[in-house]
């Protein structure tokens, strides 16, 4: 897996744009045309059939101010977009929608989270990435290859971004499911050690955080599917519904894996307790076997003169035979009880 910096760093920005501008292009009947950010408003005015898709990666206040001036974005939405740590949500500001979604990347069995803030307007989509987030270049290429999707306008770009976010959860869930399968095999093979419990706990913690990210996104997608806004036409809602179905499936899978992790922790604890109990039983059985000859031989360590066995010719062999017989009987009893 590539390192964190390689996966989250933006691609080269078009000439004349700040480094935080990953993509700034017009999409219309004539196809895609890259445009400097400062000229995006004029370009849209000259091509009434086109819409703009602007992709940003951790922009500064100056870049956001240019966008606010070009598209008349609300102050509160701009303030949120300039800061991370926003919860997934959808808000309407006049003739535009502001959407926040959490992104995720798996790095060394840990999930790093980021955010994508989206401004959807009649003729534009602005995506603002923060933190751990893969590039949306594949999403742009997808709608460029599908004219029927591109014809839906900015809603198509919104669908492509949300679909990419949800699809990026799938390999993470699959990796954690495979890890759980490996740990379950170690548990049932009686390879008990502290590392298994630590990894099970770490997986459950990561999936709990992931559920916090995925579940609110379902509400956002549900609102888009039910939205009466002209920004999301009926044809686009069909695509949004497909993304919603994927998010529901991922959320259900996360819940299932979390439940299995909890069960695995309980089974591991039960098996450890059972193994300890078996060990205690074996130690008790061997202690009883050693106690019998210890008790018998201790009688002859008291040095009493009036012990008739001391004068017998065969007393010693008989004593040894008696000790062996007692131990044999005890051993058989413990064996039948499966203590040995």
N, C-alpha and C positions, 0 to 999 in steps of 0.2 A: 504494500500500500504506500502511496506517495506520502511525503511528510505534510504536516499541517500547512506550512507556508505555501507549498506548491499547489495545494488543493484550494486554497482560499484567495490566493493573490489574483488580482484582475488581469485580464489580457491587455495587450497594448491598446491604448486609446487612440482614436483617430487624430490626425494632425490638427492642431489648433484647439483641442479640448484639454481641460485639466486632466491630471493623471487619474483622478477618481471617476472620470467618465469612461466606463468600459465600452459602451455602445450608445450611439446617437444616430438614429436613422429614420428615414421616412419610408413607409410601405404604402404602395398604391398600385393602380393598374399597370404602371410601368415597371413595377418591381421594387427592389430595395435601393435606397440612395442614402449614403452617409452624409451627414450634415453637421457642421460645427454647432456646438450647443448655443452659442450666442446668436445664431441665425435661424434657430428652429422655428421661431414665431413667424418670421418672414417666409420661410420655406412652406409652412403650412398654409399661409395666406395665398401663396402662388399656386398651390395644388390642392384644391378643395376636396378632391376625392381620396386624399392620402391621410394617414395617421402616423403619429410619431411614437417610437418606442425608445425610451432612454433608460439605459442601465447604468447605475452608479454603485460604487463600492466604497463605503465609509466616506462619504463626501464631507467637505467642510462647510461652514456656514455660508461662504461666498457662493458656492455652487448651488446650494439650496435656495439662496436668495434670488439667483438668476431664474431658477425654475418657478419660484413663487411669482416672480414678476411676469414671466411668459404665460403661465397658465392660471394665474389668479388663485393660487392655492391658499387654503385657510391657514392662519397663523398657528392654530393649535396642532394641525396636522404636520406642518413644517417643524414645529418644536418636537413632536414625537419622532419624526423621521430623523432628526439630528441626534437623537439619543437612542441607545439600545435599551434593553430591559423593559420592553413593552409586552403586555400579554396579547395573545392572538385575539383579534377583534375586527369588526367591520363598522365603519361610521360613515354617514352621509354628510357632506358639506356642500350645500347648494347643488350644482349639477355635476358633482364629482363624488367618488367613493374613495375612502382611505381604508386600506386593509393591511393588517399585520399578521404574519405567519412565522412560526418558528421553524428553522432548518436544523439539520443534524448531520454529523459525520462521526463515524466510528474510528477511533484512533487508539490502537493498543488496548482493545476491549473496554475503552472508555468512550462515552458519547460526548462530543463537543457540540455545543448548541450555538446557533446564531439566529439572526432575524432578517426577514425580508419585509420591507415596507413598500406598499404598492399604492400609487395614485392612479385611479381610473377616471378618465374624462371622455367626453364625446369624441375627441380626436387624438387622444394620447394615452399612453401607459408609461408611468415612471416607476422603475423598480430600484429600491435602495437596499443594498445588502450590508449587513453588519456581522462581524464575527465569522464563525465556521459556516461556510456556505459554498457550495460548488457553483461554478459559472453557469449562466443560463444560455450560453452559446448554443448548446444542442437544442434547447427549446426554440431559439430564434431560427435555427436551420430547419427545424421541423415545420413551422408554419410557412417558411419560405418555399418548402417543397410541396405544400398542400394548398393550392389556390382556393379550394372551397372553404378551407379553414381561415385563410387570410382574408377572404371576403367578409368575414364577421367583424372585422375591424379590431379596435383595441380589446374587445372582449375575448378575441382569439388569443391575443398575447397574454391576457390575464389567465386564461385557461392553461396555456402552455407552461407558464411559470408555476401555477398551483399544482399542475400535474407533475412537473419535475420535482417539486418539493415533496409531494406525497410518495412518488416513486423512489426517491432517495432513502425513504424509511425502510423500504423492502429489504435491501441487502443487509441492513443493520439487524433487522428482526431475524433474518435467515441465519446470520452469523451467530447470534445469541442462541438460537434454537439448536444449532450444531454443537455449540459449546455445552449447552445443557445436556444434550445426549451423551457427550463424552464424560461429563461429570457423573451422570447417572450410572454409566457402566462402571466407573471406578467405585461408586458407592456400593453397588450390589456385588462387586468382586472383593469386598471387604478390605479395600485399600484405604483404611481410615487414617487421615492425617489432617492437621490443622488447615493446610492450604485449601482443601476441598471446601470446607465450611466458609473460609474467607472468600473464595471465588463465587460460591453460591450467593453469599450476602451481597457481594459487589454487583453481580448480575441483577439481582432483585432491585437493588438501589438504582442502577442505571435504567432499568425498565420502568421503574416508578416515575423517574424524571421524564422518560420518554412519553409515558401516558399523559403526564401533565401538559406536554407539548401537543400531542396528537388530538386529545379529546376536545379542547376548545376549537381546534381547526375544523372539526366536524360541524360545530355550530356556525362557523363562518361560511362554510360551503353550503350548509342548509339554508342560510339566509340568502345566499346568492341564487340557489335553485328556486326559492320562493319569491325572490325579489320582483317587485313591479317596476323597477327602474328601467328606463329605456336604454341605459348603458349596458344592460345584459339582455339581449334579445332572446326570443324563445329558442332559436337554433343553438345559441351558446349555452342555454340552460341544460340542454341534453348532454353536452360535454362536461359541464359542471357536475351533473348528476353522476357521471361516470367517475369523476375524481372523488366525489362523496362516497360512492360505493367502495372505492379502494381504501379510503381513509377509515371507513367503518371496519373493513376486513382487517386492516393493520391494527386498529385499536382492539378488536376482538382477539387477534393473535397475541398481542402484547399482554392482554389480560390472562389468556390461557397459559402463556409461558410464565407469567408471574405466579399464577396458581401452582403450576408444576414446580417452580422453584421453591415455593413454600412447602409443598409436599416433599420435595427432595430433602430440604433441611430437616423436616420432621422424621423422614425415613432414616436419614443419616444419624440423627440423634438416637432414634429407637434402636438401630443396629449397633451403635456404639454402646448403648446401655445393655443390650442383650449380650454383646461380646464380653463386657465387663462382668455381667452376671455369671456367664459361663466360666470365666476365669476364676471368680470367687468360689464357685462350686468345686472346681478342680482343686483349688488350694485347700478348701475345707475337707475334701475327701482325702487328700494326701496327708493333711494334718491329723485326721482321725486314724489313718493307717500307721502313722508314726507314734501316735499317742498310746496305742495298745501295747507295743513292746516296751515303750518307755515306762508305762505304768507297772508292767510285770517285772521288769528288771530292776525298777526302783525299790521293790520290796527287798531285794537281796543286797541293797546298798546300805541297809540300816544296821548291819552287824549285830543282830540279836543272836544269842547263843542257843536258844531253844527253838530253832527252826529245823523241823525234822528233815526237810529236803536237803539240808546241807550234808548229811551223813549218808544219803542214799548213793549207791554205786552208779545208778543210771539217771540220777536227778538232773544232771546238766543236759544230756541228750534229750531227755523228756521235756525239759523246759524249752529247749530250742525248738523242738517239734511242736510244742503247744503254741509258742509265739508265731511260728510259721502258719499253723492251722488257723489261728485267730485272724492273722493278716489276710490269709486266702479267703476266708469267709467274708471279711469286710470288703475286700477287693471285688468279690463277686457281687455283693449287694450294691456297691456303688456303681459297678458296671451296668447292672440291670436298671438302676435308676438314672443312667446316663450322666453320672457325675464325673466319670472318667472315660 
